[in-house]
Amino acid sequence: MKGHSEVQEWVQGCREGSSRAQRKLFKHFYGSVMSICMRYAGSTDEAADMLNEGFLKVFSNLDKYENTGSFEAWLKRVVCNAALDYRRKYDRNVTFIELEDIPDNRLADNSMNDAVSRMSSQEMVELIQLLPPVTRTVFNLFVFEGYSHSEIASQLNMTENTSAWHVNQARAKLKAAIMKCDNE
C-alpha cells in the first residue's frame, strides 16, 4: 500500500497536468473505486462507465480537495456522487413510489442468514446488482456509504419512509436470494 505522501505527490502532479501522475492515481485506487461502482451498477460495463465518469470528476475537481482529511475518502465521495449522477442520467423513466401508495407494506426488519458468511464478496455484489436500480441505489447509500434516510430522501427526492422501505425491500430480496443460493 502506498503511503500518504506518495498519494499527495500524485495529487499535486495531477494538479500540474501530469498524465503519469493521473495513471498512478487511477491504478492505485482502481480496485476500491470499481467496487463502489459495481454496487451501484447493473453490469460490469455500466460500472466501468461510472468509474470513468467518477475519475473524470476527480481529475476535474482536484482544486476542490484542500489536502485536509483523507484523499481516499474525498475520492470515494466524488465517485459515489458520480455513480448517483449516472443513475439519475440513465434512469430517467424511473419513478419513485411513495410508501403511502404501496398496499400491504411491511417495514419489519429482515435479518440476514448465516449463509452470508459463506458467500464471497463477489457473490454479494452480484446479488446486489440484481436489485431494482432505485432500491439498489438507496441500499448502497444507506448500508455502504452511511447516509441517513433523511440525506437519501433529500438527494433522491423521496420521503424518508420511502427510503426506509427501499432498504427493507433490498434486505428482504437479498435474504431470499441468499437463502436460495445456500440451498442450492
Protein Blocks (a to p, Z undefined) as FASTA:
>chain_A
ZZfklmmmmmmmmmnopaklmmmmmmmmmmmmmmmmmmmpmbfklmmmmmmmmmmmmmmm
mmmpgoiajfklmmmmmmmmmmmmmmmmmmmmpccddfklpghiafbdcdddfklmmpcf
klmmmmmmmpcfklmmmmmmmmmnopafklmmmmnopafklmmmmmmmmmmmmmmmmmmm
mmZZ
